[in-house]
């Protein structure tokens, strides 16, 4: 019978776990924003409909801010992708 206190998962210190969790949250949010941006560009390309501009107003400061945040999220996602490629191969 297996020992219930034994785990074959590696253990780490709490500080490393918190850092990894924080990066996972950052990458998750960045990926979600990049997907939203991709969907918006798909709508622009297919139907000439800009969802962000429709919600926040065409040329509004908030619209520009959303575009900037989505662009930064895409760059963070790109960094995550390159990190995944390094660990996978």
SVG drawing of the C-alpha trace seen along z (x, -y; Angstrom):
<svg xmlns="http://www.w3.org/2000/svg" viewBox="-20 -61 36 63">
<polyline fill="none" stroke="black" stroke-width="0.4" points="0.0,0.0 1.3,-3.4 2.4,-5.8 -0.2,-8.7 2.5,-11.2 4.7,-10.4 4.5,-12.4 6.6,-12.0 6.1,-15.7 9.2,-17.8 8.9,-20.2 10.1,-23.8 10.2,-26.6 7.2,-28.9 9.0,-31.9 9.6,-30.1 6.0,-28.9 4.7,-32.4 6.9,-33.8 5.9,-31.0 2.2,-31.6 2.6,-35.3 4.2,-34.7 1.5,-32.3 -1.1,-34.9 0.8,-37.5 1.1,-35.2 -2.6,-34.1 -3.8,-37.7 -1.4,-38.6 -2.6,-35.7 -6.3,-36.6 -5.7,-40.2 -3.7,-39.1 -6.6,-36.8 -9.1,-39.6 -6.9,-41.8 -6.7,-39.0 -10.5,-38.7 -10.8,-42.4 -8.4,-42.4 -10.3,-39.5 -13.5,-41.5 -11.8,-44.5 -10.5,-42.4 -13.7,-40.5 -16.4,-43.0 -14.6,-46.4 -16.0,-46.5 -13.7,-47.7 -15.2,-46.3 -12.9,-48.3 -13.8,-51.6 -17.5,-50.7 -17.3,-50.1 -15.1,-53.0 -15.5,-55.5 -13.6,-56.1 -10.3,-57.9 -11.0,-58.2 -8.1,-58.2 -9.5,-55.0 -9.6,-53.3 -5.9,-54.1 -5.1,-52.9 -6.8,-49.6 -4.8,-49.2 -1.6,-49.9 -2.4,-47.4 -3.3,-44.7 0.0,-45.4 2.0,-45.1 0.1,-41.9 1.1,-40.5 4.8,-41.3 4.6,-39.5 2.9,-36.5 5.7,-36.5 8.2,-36.3 6.2,-33.5 6.2,-31.6 10.0,-31.9 10.4,-30.7 8.2,-27.7 10.2,-26.8 13.5,-26.9 12.2,-24.5 10.5,-22.2 13.5,-21.6"/>
</svg>
